[in-house]
Amino acid sequence: MIQAEKVSCKEIEYCLEWENRRTDIPARLLCKLITNTRLGAEWRETKTIRSLEPETEITIYDWTQFWKRLKMTKGVYCTTRKSSTRRSAFIKCIIEKLPTLEELNRRRPDIYTTTECQVCQDKVKETQSHLASCKGQINLWKRIQKVTIATAWKGLREEEKTRTPPYVLYTALFGKTEAEEVEMREALIKGLIPKKTQDRLAQLLNTKTRQQFANTVARTAWDTFYEQVWRIRCSKVNEWEKREGITNRVK
């Protein structure tokens, strides 16, 4: 509760208190801090975030890139319908609400009668996780990974490029097995990088360079996922909708 004290007819002098203790920061800033703390706590306790980060003290992912992207795409930075749609898709990724066939079937089972992936045709349920391992897009994912590493590597200083070749960074980022690659893709779709991956990068790059490298990786990987993997998936689903007679009016 914010209480005003020592009120006179000529001027108002006030002292803010929080839990019976005086505060020494402006009222507006105090209210902002309280509101942000409450919203952050509510976000942290949502089912989706709890599944990503089950522990309170120890986090699995580095959220730096995620929050930076959200900050740089809001308000005055979001000026077109295209940028708004892209930002919306990014947020849906973190809460696993992309309109995959599983999600569409859950919303409208009367229209979307199947959940099977239309890209790989392997009779596998199309979930957001499946997008990272779909056999119909494996080669595309391999190219995306190489482009992502090449783009981030170009941003390094010359001495760092000489000391750390691209293939070393590729292994540090995506691992050596298919399972490790899929795990990393799932994280990148959400705009995140696992902390264990950051630890591997820390052995190769200094703190500032590592952060810059990780920012470029997260941004490039998500953009190419959205523009290529997701676009191809949407095209295949649109073709299926036409065959099934599902129009925009029906939706």
Secondary structure, DSSP 8 states (H G I E B T S, - for coil): -----SB-SS-B----EETTEE--S-HHHHHHHHHHHHHHHHHHTSHHHHHH---SSS-SEE-HHHHHHHHHTSGGG--SHHHHHHHHHHHHHHTT-S--HHHHHHH-TTT----B-TTT-SS-B--TTGGGT-GGGHHHHHHHHHHHHHHHHHTS-HHHHHHS-HHHHHHHHH-SSHHHHHHHHHHHHTT-EEHHHHHHHHTTS-HHHHHHHHHHHHHHHHHHIIIIIHHHHHHHHHHHHHHHT--TTT-
